[in-house]
Amino acid sequence: MGPLGHSAAALLALAGAVPGALLLVARPRARVGLAERLGAPFRESAVEPGALWVHAASVGEVLAASRLLNRLGSAGRALCATSQTPAGRQVLRRTHPDIPSALAPLDHPWCVAAALDRVAPAALVMVENELWPFWLRAAAERGVPVISVSARLSERSLARWQRFGALARSTVGHLSAVGARTEADAERFVRLGVDAGRVRVTGDLKLEPLETDAPADDLLVLLGTGPFVVAASTHEGEERAALEAFARAEAAGSRGALVLAPRHAERFDAVASAVSAAGRRLCRRSAAGAEPLRAGEVMLLDSLGELPGIFQRACLAFVGGSLVPRGGHNLVEPLQAGCPAVLGPHADNVRHVLDLLAPSGAVGRVTDAEGLGDAFAAALADPEAARRRGEAGRRGLEPARGASERSADLVEATLGGAGQAA
């Protein structure tokens, strides 16, 4: 990079520092893990020299990466891991206590440079669509290979990236290898500017079976013995739709309970207020001494890592981010637990899963709260039939497994190539 490029980068870095500083002042929650965010993600000597640095955005991506972490570790690779969110970091520490884990540095030149110099990883392994321009460039400047696994790129995201022209091509040009979820994702990465020789299809890590424990005994007691439906990974507006749908199911004569599991922990209190405003008795998972859930009541799942256990008992899961334009969240998790699912109209993120599972009949589509109410009513009226659909969905996932093995092979091949090139 010439002097002009360095000057532009310096100005951009300074410009990026100002809103970040204002954010820290205005939002105390943003100060959580501040040292990690600013470039000290791990304690001195906590990470072995030459470790692989695996990064996953949040809880869903961390869980998806679990088998990949296990495979890389069993191959003798030293590891460290980061997440963008405190919830993701918490799950990392619970599921992989032997792997140093932290919050990811801010994608700012100074922060990522400090983090990379401190860790000196053998490679960065980025899960799904984690394409951070400064982080990738800083890795390339240090000769650190960057490997994107379970990589997804929708048509909408591709169009958004293409608006940045040379910046987008420069960013993806720093990728040493891309393990795409599907052939369509692979083709879009090539259109964005990744050399076709660096792209292969390794599959979707979220299609791998999760290593989940049975629900905790106290959670089983709290869930009671009756049927219930769950609205999972919900965003603002979707809890209200789920409550309306639940009332519609009751009006149709179906009896059961509802579990709400918001996507973001900072919304727990707002969702609790919405439940109370709807005139429902609220049971919070975190409340000590709560009574078992009864028909007509609502549980707020304000804990982390317990949603897979909820799916093991639920009649039906509404997967959020789909009644609002977020593209839909993890559809595979409930189906892996044998729980059928229903989605709203926004499903770009999980289109390949829908195509895979179409023959099973395990996934329904709705357009609004009215349609969701009909789906709730049918599942609560015949829980056994609902679970049979869920089991068909679980069987439908079988042919797509193996992404963790293929992703690990891609990492090893890339490291071997980097070593030979050196």
C-alpha positions in Angstrom: 0.0 0.0 0.0 1.3 3.4 -1.0 1.5 6.6 1.2 -1.9 7.7 0.0 -3.4 4.4 1.0 -1.8 4.5 4.4 -3.1 8.0 4.9 -6.6 7.0 3.9 -6.5 4.0 6.2 -5.3 6.2 9.1 -8.1 8.7 8.5 -10.7 5.9 8.3 -9.3 4.4 11.5 -9.6 7.8 13.3 -13.2 8.3 11.9 -14.1 4.8 13.2 -12.8 5.5 16.7 -15.1 8.5 17.3 -18.5 6.6 17.1 -17.0 3.8 19.0 -16.0 6.0 21.8 -19.4 7.7 21.8 -21.0 4.2 22.0 -19.0 3.3 25.0 -20.1 6.5 26.8 -23.8 6.2 25.8 -24.2 2.5 26.3 -22.6 1.0 29.4 -23.6 -2.5 28.1 -21.1 -1.9 25.3 -18.3 -1.8 27.9 -18.6 -5.5 28.7 -15.3 -7.1 27.9 -13.8 -3.8 26.9 -10.2 -5.0 27.1 -11.1 -7.9 24.8 -12.9 -5.6 22.3 -9.8 -3.3 22.2 -7.3 -6.0 21.3 -6.5 -8.1 24.4 -8.9 -11.0 23.9 -6.9 -13.5 25.9 -4.7 -13.3 29.0 -0.9 -13.4 28.4 0.3 -17.0 27.7 -3.3 -18.3 27.7 -3.0 -19.3 24.0 -0.4 -21.7 22.8 1.9 -20.4 20.1 0.6 -21.2 16.6 -3.0 -21.9 17.7 -5.9 -21.8 15.3 -8.2 -18.9 16.0 -11.8 -19.9 15.4 -14.4 -17.1 15.3 -18.2 -17.5 15.4 -20.7 -14.7 15.6 -23.0 -15.7 18.4 -24.7 -18.7 20.2 -26.0 -20.4 17.1 -22.7 -20.2 15.2 -20.8 -21.3 18.3 -23.0 -24.4 18.6 -22.6 -25.1 14.9 -18.8 -24.9 15.2 -18.7 -27.3 18.2 -18.0 -30.4 16.2 -15.4 -28.6 14.1 -13.6 -27.4 17.3 -13.7 -31.0 18.5 -12.3 -32.4 15.2 -9.5 -29.8 15.1 -8.6 -30.4 18.7 -8.5 -34.2 18.3 -6.1 -33.7 15.4 -3.7 -32.1 17.9 -4.3 -28.5 16.9 -4.0 -25.8 19.6 -7.1 -23.7 19.6 -8.6 -20.4 20.8 -12.0 -19.1 20.0 -14.0 -15.8 20.0 -17.6 -14.7 19.6 -19.1 -11.3 18.8 -21.5 -11.5 21.8 -21.2 -12.2 25.5 -23.8 -14.9 25.1 -21.7 -16.6 22.5 -18.6 -16.3 24.7 -20.6 -17.8 27.6 -21.6 -20.8 25.5 -18.0 -21.3 24.4 -16.8 -21.4 28.0 -19.6 -23.8 29.0 -19.1 -26.2 26.0 -15.4 -26.0 25.6 -13.9 -25.0 28.9 -10.4 -26.2 27.8 -10.3 -23.8 24.9 -9.3 -20.1 25.6 -12.3 -18.0 24.6 -13.1 -14.3 24.5 -15.0 -11.6 22.8 -13.8 -10.7 19.4 -11.9 -7.4 18.9 -13.7 -4.5 17.2 -13.1 -4.4 13.5 -10.9 -1.4 13.8 -7.3 -1.3 12.5 -5.8 -0.6 15.9 -7.9 -3.3 17.7 -7.4 -6.1 15.3 -3.7 -5.4 14.9 -3.2 -5.5 18.7 -5.2 -8.8 18.9 -3.3 -10.5 16.1 0.1 -9.4 17.4 -0.9 -10.7 20.9 -2.2 -14.1 19.7 0.0 -14.7 16.6 -2.3 -17.5 15.3 -1.4 -20.0 12.7 -4.7 -19.2 10.9 -8.1 -17.5 11.4 -11.1 -19.8 10.8 -14.3 -17.7 10.4 -17.7 -19.4 10.7 -20.5 -18.4 8.3 -20.5 -14.8 7.0 -17.9 -13.2 9.2 -16.2 -11.0 6.7 -14.6 -8.1 8.7 -12.5 -5.9 6.3 -9.9 -4.6 8.8 -9.5 -8.0 10.5 -9.0 -9.8 7.2 -6.5 -7.2 5.9 -4.5 -7.2 9.2 -4.3 -11.0 9.0 -3.1 -10.9 5.4 -0.4 -8.3 6.3 0.9 -10.8 8.9 0.8 -13.8 6.6 -2.0 -15.4 8.6 -4.3 -17.5 6.4 -8.0 -16.7 6.7 -10.4 -19.6 6.1 -14.2 -19.1 5.9 -16.2 -22.3 6.7 -19.9 -22.9 6.5 -19.7 -19.7 4.4 -23.0 -18.3 3.3 -23.7 -15.4 0.9 -27.3 -14.6 -0.1 -28.2 -12.8 -3.3 -29.2 -9.8 -1.2 -25.9 -9.8 0.7 -24.0 -10.2 -2.6 -25.7 -7.1 -4.0 -24.9 -5.2 -0.9 -21.3 -6.2 -1.0 -21.0 -5.4 -4.7 -22.0 -1.8 -4.0 -18.6 -1.4 -2.3 -16.8 -2.3 -5.5 -13.0 -2.4 -4.9 -13.3 -2.6 -1.1 -15.4 -5.7 -1.4 -13.0 -7.4 -3.8 -10.1 -6.4 -1.6 -11.8 -7.9 1.5 -12.6 -11.2 0.0 -9.3 -11.2 -1.8 -7.7 -11.8 1.6 -9.5 -15.1 2.0 -7.1 -18.1 1.6 -10.0 -20.5 1.3 -13.8 -20.6 1.4 -15.8 -23.7 2.4 -19.2 -22.7 1.2 -22.5 -24.1 2.5 -23.9 -24.9 -1.0 -23.1 -24.7 -4.7 -25.1 -21.5 -4.9 -23.2 -19.9 -2.1 -19.9 -20.9 -3.7 -20.9 -19.4 -7.0 -21.8 -16.1 -5.3 -18.4 -15.9 -3.6 -16.8 -16.3 -7.0 -19.0 -13.6 -8.4 -17.9 -11.4 -5.5 -14.3 -11.8 -6.5 -12.9 -14.9 -4.7 -10.6 -16.9 -6.9 -12.6 -20.0 -8.0 -9.6 -22.2 -7.1 -10.0 -21.1 -3.4 -13.6 -22.1 -3.2 -15.1 -25.5 -2.5 -18.4 -26.7 -1.1 -18.0 -28.2 2.4 -21.5 -28.0 3.7 -23.5 -26.3 6.5 -22.1 -26.8 10.0 -25.6 -26.2 11.3 -26.7 -29.4 9.6 -24.5 -31.4 11.9 -26.1 -33.1 14.9 -25.6 -31.0 18.1 -24.0 -32.6 21.1 -26.8 -31.6 23.5 -27.6 -32.8 27.0 -31.0 -33.9 28.2 -33.0 -31.0 29.7 -32.0 -30.2 33.3 -34.2 -31.9 35.9 -35.5 -28.5 37.2 -36.3 -27.4 33.7 -38.3 -30.6 33.1 -40.3 -29.9 36.2 -40.9 -26.3 35.2 -42.2 -27.3 31.7 -44.8 -29.5 33.3 -46.5 -32.5 31.7 -48.8 -30.8 29.2 -48.2 -29.9 25.5 -46.6 -26.6 24.6 -45.3 -24.8 21.6 -42.2 -22.6 21.4 -41.4 -19.3 19.6 -37.6 -19.4 19.3 -35.0 -16.7 18.4 -37.7 -14.1 18.1 -37.2 -10.4 17.3 -39.3 -7.4 18.2 -42.9 -7.8 16.9 -42.6 -11.6 16.7 -43.4 -12.2 20.4 -46.6 -10.2 20.0 -47.5 -12.3 16.9 -46.8 -15.5 18.9 -49.1 -14.3 21.7 -51.8 -13.5 19.2 -51.3 -16.9 17.6 -51.5 -18.6 20.9 -54.8 -16.9 21.7 -56.1 -17.9 18.3 -55.2 -21.6 19.0 -57.0 -21.4 22.3 -60.1 -20.0 20.6 -60.0 -23.0 18.2 -60.2 -25.3 21.2 -56.5 -26.3 21.6 -55.1 -26.4 25.0 -51.4 -26.0 25.9 -48.7 -23.5 26.9 -46.3 -21.2 25.1 -42.5 -20.8 25.6 -40.9 -17.6 24.3 -37.2 -17.5 23.6 -36.1 -14.1 22.4 -33.0 -13.8 20.2 -31.3 -11.2 22.3 -31.0 -11.3 26.1 -31.3 -7.5 26.4 -35.0 -7.8 25.4 -36.0 -10.3 28.1 -37.6 -7.6 30.3 -39.5 -6.0 27.5 -40.9 -9.4 26.4 -41.9 -10.2 30.0 -43.8 -6.9 30.1 -45.5 -7.8 26.8 -46.6 -11.1 28.2 -48.1 -9.5 31.3 -49.8 -6.8 29.2 -51.5 -9.7 27.3 -53.0 -10.9 30.5 -51.0 -14.1 30.7 -49.4 -15.6 33.8 -45.7 -15.4 33.2 -43.2 -18.0 34.3 -39.5 -16.9 34.0 -37.0 -19.7 33.7 -34.6 -17.7 35.9 -37.2 -17.3 38.7 -36.4 -19.4 41.8 -39.3 -21.6 43.0 -41.5 -21.1 39.9 -44.4 -23.5 39.6 -44.8 -25.9 36.7 -46.2 -24.5 33.5 -49.9 -24.9 33.0 -52.2 -24.6 30.0 -52.7 -21.0 29.0 -49.5 -19.8 30.6 -46.3 -18.5 29.1 -42.7 -19.3 30.0 -39.9 -16.8 29.2 -36.7 -18.7 28.5 -34.3 -16.1 29.9 -31.4 -18.5 30.1 -28.7 -19.6 27.7 -28.0 -22.9 26.1 -31.3 -24.6 27.1 -33.3 -24.1 23.9 -32.2 -27.5 22.5 -33.7 -29.1 25.6 -36.9 -27.2 25.1 -37.2 -28.5 21.5 -36.9 -32.1 22.8 -40.3 -31.6 24.6 -42.1 -29.1 22.3 -44.9 -30.0 19.9 -43.9 -27.3 17.4 -41.3 -24.5 17.1 -41.8 -21.2 15.4 -38.4 -20.1 14.2 -38.0 -16.3 14.5 -36.4 -13.8 12.2 -38.9 -14.9 9.6 -42.0 -12.9 10.3 -39.7 -9.9 10.3 -37.2 -9.4 7.5 -34.1 -11.1 9.1 -33.9 -14.0 6.7 -34.8 -16.7 9.3 -32.7 -18.2 12.0 -31.5 -21.8 12.7 -34.2 -24.1 11.4 -32.1 -27.2 11.9 -31.8 -27.1 15.7 -35.5 -28.0 16.5 -35.6 -30.6 13.7 -32.4 -32.3 15.1 -34.5 -32.7 18.3 -37.4 -34.2 16.4 -39.5 -31.1 16.7 -41.4 -29.8 13.6 -41.0 -26.2 12.7 -42.8 -23.3 11.1 -41.4 -20.3 9.4 -42.7 -16.9 8.3 -42.2 -15.5 4.7 -38.6 -14.3 5.3 -36.4 -17.3 4.9 -33.4 -16.4 2.6 -30.9 -17.6 5.2 -32.4 -21.1 5.4 -33.6 -21.6 1.8 -31.2 -24.6 1.3 -32.6 -26.3 4.4 -36.1 -25.8 3.2 -35.3 -27.4 -0.1 -33.6 -30.3 1.6 -36.5 -31.0 3.9 -39.4 -30.3 1.5 -40.2 -34.1 1.1 -40.4 -34.6 4.9 -43.3 -32.3 5.5 -41.6 -31.2 8.8 -41.5 -27.5 8.0 -44.6 -25.3 7.6 -44.8 -21.8 6.2 -47.0 -19.0 7.5 -47.4 -15.3 6.5 -48.8 -13.8 9.7 -50.1 -14.3 13.2 -53.3 -15.8 11.9 -51.5 -18.6 10.0 -49.2 -19.1 13.0 -52.2 -19.6 15.2 -53.6 -22.3 12.9 -50.2 -24.0 13.1 -50.1 -23.8 16.9 -53.7 -25.1 17.1 -53.0 -28.2 15.0 -49.8 -29.1 16.9 -51.4 -28.7 20.3 -54.5 -30.7 19.2 -52.4 -33.7 18.1 -48.9 -33.6 19.7 -48.1 -37.2 18.5 -48.7 -36.3 14.9 -46.6 -33.2 15.2 -43.7 -35.2 16.7 -43.9 -37.7 13.8 -43.4 -34.9 11.4 -40.4 -33.7 13.5 -38.9 -37.2 13.4 -39.3 -37.2 9.6 -37.4 -33.9 9.5 -34.6 -35.4 11.6 -34.3 -38.3 9.1 -34.3 -35.8 6.2 -31.2 -34.2 7.6 -29.1 -37.4 7.5 -27.8 -37.0 3.9 -26.4 -33.5 4.6 -24.1 -34.4 7.5 -20.3 -34.4 7.4 -19.7 -30.6 7.1 -17.4 -30.6 10.2 -15.2 -33.2 8.7 -15.0 -31.5 5.3 -14.4 -28.1 7.0 -11.6 -29.6 9.1 -10.0 -31.1 6.0 -10.2 -27.7 4.3 -8.4 -26.1 7.2 -5.7 -28.7 7.2 -5.2 -28.5 3.4 -4.9 -24.7 3.6 -2.4 -24.9 6.4 -0.4 -27.5 4.5 -0.4 -25.3 1.4 0.6 -22.3 3.4 3.5 -24.2 5.0 4.6 -25.5 1.6 4.5 -22.0 0.2 6.6 -20.7 3.0 
